[in-house]
């Protein structure tokens, strides 16, 4: 009875359901009151399961939860890709439920995986999980799904986000403007927008299908054309003016924006082609993005890239450093190995005068952890590093 009746009626904390608590408290009897008190305690513990009351906060996308979304799941969306193959979004039950305040009664959370399946003509291997989000859903579909901005489930988005966040803090951009090339589920740009409340995050995605899947099913909280006010969740309304997704070629748009005078504090490259390669236009020294960087990036700024195994990382970093070099110095470059994978996160820091840029990044990581500003262990993400 406690599990099936009382917990849904008291899902959070007594302070948030005082009216219902008082009503239940008057049900009478010592046994009834004990039952209510136990139900309230269990409901509170259930809501706080991912937060340790007596110790450090737990990562809501931590490793031991991976088993929950590693299975087949339920198809939520299937769409064809213009480059060939199909896009799948699959839902998986989540054991921990932290439904945000303001959502209708009965709302729930589940994991959703974004999967790309190459066509038979493409020699790109089996389907692979591109990204994972944890979304809040309405039982009656009143609002579109909303991703939890603090959840980064996979290793590479954690390392990429941690490195970029610490770099942005190091360059001391009070209202950072961030360009992300490549959307996926949108977990990285959403996490950055949440960490920097005064930021402006623009995401460029070549595939319109991916933008549709992210915004309508994976919970990326941007404005959707034709979406009425009644369909907008609280987070979607909050980030409507700070988080945008633009369909187009990221390298070409970056070059156009640079000529138009637009400037960014950080530029992230997290894009792959159908063969799981970073497009050459995003990193070669003769490509449009590298040509645009001197004007596109602020005098103090960061360029970051998530690169797969076997990628010519040194060649890419040399191209970025060559484009951003001034008469006095060459900007430092760092690479971070992503745990449990062969991916690498590469950084080039423009306008950083510190002799030990890695030390500066780690100091900012410690400040983030001490201030409980994020739930992932950003310090450990900056451990396996090489300075170039």
Helices and strands as residue ranges (DSSP letters): I 2-6, H 7-9, G 14-16, H 18-25, H 30-47, G 63-69, E 74-80, E 86-93, E 108-117, E 128-137, E 146-147, H 155-170, E 177-181, H 187-195, E 200-205, H 208-216, G 229-231, H 234-238, E 243-247, H 250-260, E 264-269, G 280-282, H 288-296, E 297-307, H 313-324, E 332-337, E 344-350, H 357-370, H 378-381, E 385-387
